[in-house]
Amino acid sequence: MNPRTLYTGKVHVTGGREGAARSADGRLDIKLSTPGGPGVGTNPEQLLAAGWSACFEGAIAIAAKQMQVSLPEAPTIDAEIDLNLGDDGYGLAARLNVALPRLPADTARALVEAAHRTCPYSKALAGNIGIEINLV
């Protein structure tokens, strides 16, 4: 079965890490800067952290519905993306620190594991970078 495209995000970038990014619909219009540098813009690592954690939270909600679990309050996620330099060049590592307040630990763990299996960002990153998903 061929996948059906539900949405295509289109972004035009000029100037790389010291440039700008603008989406085709104009909803995203940002300056970019090197991580830790003096620029005023964001960077690809922050953008990945934001996109992945937002998607992951949606996957938690879907898993909760499928497992018939009522979330007492919305999950929160603190995402961390590391830009590393090793012998083979640049690479990434990532952590998601997920808070599911007032849920039993085993239920929270089951939701996070299900979300990690179904979140498109998790699927894309799994096996390609080091990933930790922590319940906090």
Residue pairs with C-beta under 8 A, 6 or more apart in sequence:
9 23
10 23
10 24
10 25
11 21
11 22
11 23
11 24
11 28
12 21
12 22
12 23
12 24
13 19
13 20
13 21
13 32
14 20
15 32
16 32
17 32
17 33
17 34
17 43
17 44
18 32
18 33
18 34
18 39
19 31
19 32
20 29
20 30
20 31
20 32
20 41
21 28
21 29
21 30
21 32
22 28
22 29
22 30
23 29
30 41
30 42
31 39
31 40
31 41
31 42
32 39
32 41
32 42
32 43
32 44
33 39
33 40
33 41
33 42
33 43
34 43
35 43
35 45
35 46
35 83
45 81
45 82
45 83
45 92
46 81
48 81
48 92
48 94
49 79
49 80
49 81
49 94
50 79
51 121
52 79
52 94
52 96
52 119
52 121
52 122
52 125
53 77
53 78
53 79
53 96
55 119
55 120
55 121
56 77
56 96
56 98
56 115
56 116
56 119
56 121
56 122
57 74
57 75
57 77
58 119
59 114
59 115
59 116
59 118
59 119
59 122
60 71
60 75
60 98
60 100
60 111
60 112
60 115
61 71
61 75
62 115
62 118
63 69
63 110
63 111
63 114
63 115
63 118
64 70
64 71
64 111
66 114
67 110
67 111
67 114
69 103
69 107
69 111
71 100
71 103
72 101
72 102
72 103
73 101
73 102
75 98
75 99
75 100
76 98
76 99
77 96
77 97
77 98
77 99
78 96
78 97
78 136
79 94
79 95
79 96
79 97
80 94
80 95
80 96
80 97
81 92
81 93
81 94
82 92
82 93
82 94
83 90
83 92
84 90
84 91
84 92
84 93
85 91
91 129
92 129
92 130
93 129
93 130
93 131
94 125
94 129
94 130
94 131
94 132
95 131
95 132
95 133
95 134
96 131
96 132
96 133
96 134
97 134
97 136
98 108
98 112
98 133
98 134
98 135
98 136
99 135
99 136
100 107
100 108
100 111
100 112
100 135
103 111
105 135
108 135
109 135
112 133
112 135
115 122
116 122
116 126
116 133
117 123
122 131
125 131
